[in-house]
Amino acid sequence: MAGTTYQVIVRGRFAPLGDEQRAALLARADEHDVYQAKFTEEGTVTYERSLLGFTFRCLVPATGEDDEAVVIGRAEASAAAAVAELGAGHRDLTSVSTDLADIKIRHRARG
């Protein structure tokens, strides 16, 4: 079956952080600024220095048999793994996905 790709945004909160975790996240905050955000298959974690929450943006390839719940499940698992790589836990994940095939691009008329 033909496949498609979904663009997924996962938002969540950091689990309670210890002093060492906070220091480690703050030391790398510039690397995870919103201006560094990209939609890639590996995904991108961004967060603010307040360390209240994070956003994970990713592309999830899907087959025709994969429904949106499967796609979101994969994205949330990737988000959890990415946050764990930063040395933190997560909670309260919410996600929104868009099938890239549904995005229509309007071209400006040249004149």
VMD Tcl script that draws the C-alpha trace (Angstrom):
set ca {
  {0.00 0.00 0.00}
  {1.06 3.54 -0.59}
  {2.51 5.38 2.36}
  {2.40 8.90 3.60}
  {4.27 11.02 6.08}
  {2.83 12.79 9.10}
  {4.16 15.93 10.71}
  {3.66 15.56 14.46}
  {4.03 18.03 17.31}
  {4.23 16.49 20.78}
  {4.01 18.81 23.78}
  {4.76 17.70 27.29}
  {6.04 18.66 30.69}
  {9.27 17.59 32.30}
  {8.86 15.22 35.22}
  {10.10 16.77 38.48}
  {13.75 17.71 37.97}
  {16.63 17.49 40.43}
  {19.27 20.19 40.69}
  {21.74 18.27 38.49}
  {19.11 17.66 35.81}
  {18.16 21.36 35.81}
  {21.80 22.39 35.50}
  {22.38 19.96 32.62}
  {19.28 21.12 30.74}
  {20.12 24.79 31.26}
  {23.68 24.21 30.04}
  {22.25 22.91 26.73}
  {19.26 25.25 26.46}
  {20.69 27.23 23.53}
  {20.95 24.00 21.51}
  {17.24 23.39 22.15}
  {15.90 26.87 21.48}
  {12.74 27.11 19.39}
  {14.78 28.59 16.55}
  {16.57 25.24 16.24}
  {13.30 23.35 15.69}
  {12.98 21.22 12.58}
  {10.65 18.49 11.45}
  {12.87 15.46 10.84}
  {12.43 11.72 11.25}
  {14.81 11.85 14.25}
  {12.82 14.72 15.76}
  {13.79 17.92 17.51}
  {13.29 18.76 21.20}
  {12.90 22.41 22.16}
  {12.35 23.97 25.57}
  {12.58 27.29 27.35}
  {14.87 28.12 30.25}
  {11.90 27.97 32.63}
  {12.05 24.16 32.15}
  {8.31 23.86 32.55}
  {7.69 21.98 29.35}
  {9.06 20.90 26.00}
  {7.99 20.47 22.40}
  {9.07 17.64 20.12}
  {8.63 17.99 16.37}
  {9.05 15.02 14.04}
  {8.11 13.40 10.75}
  {6.58 9.93 10.97}
  {6.41 7.78 7.83}
  {3.29 5.63 7.74}
  {1.85 2.90 5.59}
  {-1.73 2.97 4.39}
  {-2.57 0.59 7.24}
  {-1.30 2.92 9.98}
  {-3.99 5.08 11.50}
  {-3.41 8.39 13.28}
  {-3.29 6.74 16.71}
  {-0.38 4.53 15.59}
  {1.46 7.54 14.16}
  {0.95 9.56 17.34}
  {2.05 6.59 19.44}
  {5.31 6.39 17.51}
  {5.86 10.14 17.83}
  {5.20 10.11 21.58}
  {7.59 7.17 22.04}
  {10.26 9.10 20.12}
  {9.60 12.20 22.22}
  {9.95 10.20 25.45}
  {13.24 8.71 24.22}
  {14.58 12.13 23.18}
  {13.76 13.65 26.57}
  {15.32 10.65 28.32}
  {18.51 11.22 26.28}
  {18.58 14.71 27.78}
  {18.53 13.11 31.23}
  {14.95 13.98 32.12}
  {11.59 12.32 32.45}
  {8.29 13.42 30.93}
  {4.57 13.63 31.70}
  {1.34 15.04 30.28}
  {2.01 14.40 26.58}
  {-0.42 15.83 24.05}
  {0.02 15.54 20.30}
  {-1.31 16.84 17.04}
  {-0.54 15.38 13.63}
  {-0.97 16.47 10.04}
  {-0.80 14.20 7.01}
  {1.57 16.01 4.64}
  {-0.53 14.81 1.71}
  {-3.37 16.98 3.04}
  {-1.33 20.19 2.98}
  {-2.14 22.34 0.01}
  {0.40 24.88 -1.17}
  {-0.91 28.03 -2.78}
  {1.39 29.70 -5.23}
  {1.31 33.46 -5.51}
  {0.32 34.91 -8.82}
  {3.16 36.74 -10.43}
  {2.33 40.07 -11.73}
}
mol new
graphics top color blue
foreach p $ca { graphics top sphere $p radius 0.5 }
foreach p [lrange $ca 0 end-1] q [lrange $ca 1 end] { graphics top cylinder $p $q radius 0.2 }
display resetview
